[in-house]
């Protein structure tokens, strides 16, 4: 089989690239081990986890409705029906992508591909593909920790947790990053006693503390325990579950027996066993494929995008990289230079940020102004019973230009798009302040944060200091 473009991997980056290339008139072949396009994001990542988080939110809201004078009977959870609904959502989206693949006349090959040389890919279904150009989009997999990776159905990674085979009475989550907290939120809502263990001194390491604080306070009421500065030294299977040994300055009970363990300590690039050495493609010490500003590897007609090509490991970043690589292949003057890449943690409250944040500015010794608007002063947040959120802007003190935006609260993932646009368009805080935002909405919290920098905020009062 000969093709103009071979796309190895059919996740959000791979299929975005394949579809655009087909729209530009190229003959495209897409290869993936999964039965339909969508990749890990659709089948075992973004989509099924958000479906389960939606169900968890409904359960939580029935508990909290009593404060509004609304009483509901305790929810009866049909785990089979919930699992079926999640699987149906995944299959519906996968089938739609398969149809788009067929409509665009993209040749689909199911199987695992390995390079025989810089122009040939062998697929384990017996097919060989000769290509002019190639985009590697093989994604990433959950990181394995040797002393925690015992062969037991009680020890899960994120893929296993999303199968939702049962609701354990107790669940130990190893890792306080976004995957661990999202899945912990789901299982806590379904009735599990969830304990989170994080090696560092904060949940969501690296995220600004003022954004993490509302989530931490809320999770303290939902999770059984949260252990910071703590290490899971060992896990072993015993008769009634998994015995975990914890090490840390604040650990009062070094051993605990739980029903299941979820190991969620990050992801690693899927660059192994691809035959990259036969194609001459270079990888770095972490296993990421090396690429330039056009997503081109050291082999000029082979490109790499998404998780396998470097952090941040985000689906939307992969999609944009895939489209850019196709533009380069088509001879367009495209370069990877986004001013910011937004990130969202889909817990409750959600946390979202884009651009230069306060922690990073401190590391760079960069002078910035920071404006915060706490949602306790927001009419809309108060009507929702969620005044625990915060909106913040990181601004250049000389130019008033918005460098970063951070949000914590319900719907933060939807609100961050305004921040992304402001950063990309080089908007100033005054630009945002003078843009009329509808009332009552949570978007007003962004405009009022901007207004506070210029003494215009209606719902904030700052005491004027005299010398």
N, C-alpha and C positions, 0 to 999 in steps of 0.2 A: 504494500500500500504506500502510495506517495501522497504527501500533503504539503501545503504551503506553510501551515503552522500546526505544530503539535502542542497541545496543552496537557501537561501531566498533572492531574489533580483537578477535581471538579467542584471545589468549594466556592465561596463568594468571590475570591480572586480569579480562580480558574474559569468559571462559567461567565463572569463578566468580561474577561478577556476574549474567550471563545466567541461569545455572541457579538461583541463589537467587531472582531476581525471578520466574522461572517458577513456582518452588515457592510463592511468595507470591501467585500468581494473576494476575500481569501478563501481557499479551501482549508477547512479546519477539521482536525481530528482531536477529540478530547478523550482522555484515558483516566479511569478511576476504578478502584477496587469495589466501590459501593455500587448497588444496582441502578441508581439514578443520580443525576447531578444534585449537588447541595453540599457535599462534603461533611466534615465533622460538625461544622456550625449548625447545619440543618438537622442532621441525624442524631448527634450525641453532644450538642453544645448549646448554642444561643437559643434556638427555637424551642426545643423541649424543656429547657430550664425555665424559660420565660412563661411557657404554658403552665408549668407547675407553680411558679411564683404567683401567677394570677389566681390560681385556685387557693394558694396559701393566703393571699390578700383577702379573698372573699371570706374565708374561715375567720381570719383575724377581725374583720369588720363586724361579723356577727357577734363576736365577743364584746367588742367595744361599743356596740349600738346601745347597750343598756344605759350608758351615760346620757343618751338622748331620749330616754324614756321608751326605747324600743327593745322588747325582750323576745329573743328567739330560743327555741329549743336547741340543745347542743346538736351540732351538725352530725348527721350519720354519713360516714365516709365509706363510699363504695370504691375500694382501691382498684378493682378490675375496671370499673367504668371510667375512673380518672385516668388510668393507664391507657385505656382504649381511646379516650378523647385526645390525649397527648399524641398517641401514635397516628390518629386520624389527621391531626393538624400537620404533622410531619409528612405524611403520605400525600396529602392534598398539595402542599407546596412542592414536594419532590415531583409529583406528576405534572404540575404546571411547568416546572423547569424542563422536564423531559419533553413536553410538547413544544416549548420554545426552542429546544435543541433540534427537534425534528423540523419545525417550521423554518428554521434558519439553515437547514441542510448541513448541520454540524454532524460529522460522523462520530458516533458514540461507540467506544470500546470499553467493555467492562473487564477489568483485570489489573494485575500489578505489572508495572512496566519497569524495565531496567535498561540502561544504555549499553549498547554494544560498542558504539563509537560516537563521535561527535555529530553524526547525522542519522543514527539508527537506534530505534527503541524496540526491544523485544518484549512482547506482552505474554503473560503466562497462559493466555487462551490460544496460543499458537500463532498469533499475528505478529508480523514485523512491520514497522512503520519507518519509512524514509522521510525525513523532513528537511525543509529549507531553514525554518526557524523553529525555536522551541521556547515555551514558557513553562518553567517548573513552578508548580503551585501545590506542593504536597503537604503543606500545613504543619501541624505539630501534634504531639501526643502527651498525655499526662506524665509528669516526671515520676520516676520510681526511686524510692529510697531503700537501699539494700536491707537495712535492719527492720524495716516496716513492711517489706514485700513478702510476707509469708503466704504460702499457697492455701488460702482459706476463703470460702465464700463469705465469711464474715468481714473480710478486709476488702474495701471497695476503693476504686478510683472514681473520678467524676462520671465516667461512662457507666460504670456499674450502679452508681447512685441514681442515675437518671432512668434506669430500667424500672425502678419503683416496685421491686418484687415483693417487698413487705414493709411494714412500718415497725422498726425495732423499738423496743421499750426504751433503750438508751443508745445514743450514738456519740462517739468521740470523733470530732473533726480536727484533723491535724493540718493546721495552716489557717491563719486568719486573713487570707487574701479574699478576692472577690468570689472565687469559685466556692471556697469553703463557707463563706458567709451566706451566699445565695442558697446553696443546698442545705445548710443548717437551718435557714429560715423556713424552707419547705418542710423539712422533717419535723421541726418544732411545731409548726401549724398542724401537721397531721397527728401529733400526739407524742412524738419522741422526746425524751429528756436529752437535750443536746449540750455537750460540753465542747468548747473550742479551746485548742492549745495553739498559741502563737509564740514563735521563738524570739521575736523582737518585743519592744516595749509598747507596741501599738497595733491595733487592728489596721488592716489596709496599709502596711508599711510604705512610707514615701508620700502618702496623701496628707495634705495640710491638716493638722490636728483639729482646727475649728470646724472642718467639714466632717471629720470622723466622729466628733463628740456627740451630735444628736443620734447617730446610729448606735454608738456604743451604749448610750444611756437607755435607748429603747430595747436593745438586745439583752441588757442585763435583766429585764423583766420577762423576756421570752426564752432565754437559754438558761439551763441549770447552772452552768459555771462558765466563766471566761478566764483562762489562765494566760497571762502575758509573761514574757521573759522566761518561758518554759519550754523544755524539750521533751519529746517523747523518745526516751532512750531505747525502748524495746517493746515489742508486742509479742504475745504468745497465746496460742489457742488452748483453752482449758475446757472442762466439761460444760460449764454454763455460759461460755462466751469467750471474750478476748481479754486477757489480762494485760494492761498497759502500765509501763513503768515511767513515771514522770520525774523530771529533774528541773528544779528551779528554786529561786530564793523564797518564794511565797507558797510553795507546795506543802500543804499540811499532811496530805495523804499520798505518799509516793506511788502507791499501787492502787489501781481501780479495775474492776471487772465490768465490762460493758458488753452489750449485745453485738454491736458492729462498729467498725472503724472506717472513716472516710479519709483517705490520704489526698489532700488537695494542696500541694506545695509548689505548684507551677507546671509549666509545660516545656517540652524540649522539641527542637525542630526535627521534622521527618526527613533527614538528609542521608540516613544510613541505608545501605542495601539498595541504592538506586543505580549503582555503577557509575557514579560521578567521576571516579578516577579514570574510567575508560573513555569518558567524554572529555576529560581534561579540565573539569570544572573544579575550582578551588573553594574550600570551606575554611572558616576560621576555627579557633580553638574551642569555641562553644558549639560547633556544628552548624552554624548558620552559613548559607551560601553567600559568598562575597559578591556584592553588586555595586555598580557606580550610580551616579545620579539619574541615569536612564534605565535603571534596573537591569543592566546588562552585566553578565558575568565576565570572567576573563576570556571566555570563548565568545567571540563577537556576535554570533547568531543564536546564542542561548541566553535566556533571561530567567530571573527568579523573582518571585513576588510573595507577599504574605508572610506568614509565620516562619517559613523556612528561610526567608531572606533577612530576618532581623526583627527586633522589637520596635514599637509595641506590637504585641500579637493581638490584633483587632481585625475583625471581619471587614469593617468599612475601610480600613487602611489597605487591606489586600485588594478590595474592589477597585480603588482608585489607582493602585499600582498596576493592576492588570490592564486597565484601560490605557494608562500611560505607556506601558510596554508595547501595546498594539500600535499606538500612535507613532512611537519610535520606529517600529518595524515598517510602518507605512510611509516613513520618510518625513514625518512632521517634526518640527523643532520643540519637542516636549522634554521637560525636565522635572524631576521630583523635587518640589520646593514648597510644600505646604507650610503656612505660618503656624498652624496648630493642627493637632489631631485630637478630637474629643474622646473622652473615656467616660463610661457610665458603669456604676455598680448598681444592679437592679434589686437591691435589698429594700427594706421599708424602714426608714426613709431611703430614697435613692440618693446616690452621690454622683455628681457629674462635674467634670472640669475640662478646661481647654486652655492651651497657651502656657505662659509662664506663671507658675504658682509661687506662693510665698516661700515655701521651703526651698524651692530651686533658686529663687532670687537671693536668698540668704547664702546658699552655697556658692553662688557666683559673686558674692559681695556687691550685688547690684542694688542701687538705691531705687526704691519704688514707694508709691503711695498705695495704701490698702483701704478700701471702703467696704464696710459690712452693713447689711440691712437684715436685722433679725426678724423672723416672720411673726413674732409676737405682736408686731405693729402692723401686720397685714390683715386687712378686713377679710380677704378671701381665705387666707390660711386659718383665721379664727373660725370662720363658718364651717370649715372642714374639720375643726377640732385638732388641727395640726400646726400649732404655733411654735413648734420646736425647730423649724428649719432656719437656714441662713443663706443669703446671697452675698457674694463678695466679688469685688473687682480689684485687679492688680493693675496699676496705672503708672505710666512714665511721668515723673514729677515735672520734667521740663516741657514735654510736648502735650501732656494730658491724654496721650494715646493709650488705649486699652491694650494691655499686654496679656492679661489672663482673666478668666472668669471661672468661679467655682460656685457650686450650688449643693445644698443638702436639704432634702425635703421631698414630699410626694410629687412625682412628675418631673423631677430634676432632669431626667434624660430627655424629655421633650423640650424643656426650657433652654438647654445648653446651646441649641442651634443658633439662637440670637447672639450668644457670646462668640460662637465660631465665626459668624458673619461679621460681627464687629471687629474681630481681630484680623480677619482676612482683608477687610476693606479699610483697615487702618483708621477705624473710627475713634474719635475721642470720647471721653466720658461725657463731655457736654453734648456731643451728637446724640448719645443715648438718652441723656436727660431731657433733651428738647424734642425727642420723638414721643408722640403721644401714645401711651399704652392704655388699653381698655381697662375699665374698672367695673366690678372688682375681679381682678385676676392675679395669679401668682407672678405673671410677667412684670407687674408693677414693682415687685421687689427688686428687680434688676435696675429699673429706671430710678427708683428711690435710692439705691446704693450709689448710682452715678450722681444723682442730685445732691447727695450728702457731701460730695467733694467740693461743691460750689455753693454750699449754704442754701440750697433750694428745697431740701427734703421737707415735705409737709408733715410726715408722721414721725420724724425724729427731731429731737431738740438737743443741741449741744451748748453747754454752758460756755459763754464767752469768758476767756481768761484774761485778766488784766495784769500787766506787769507790776 
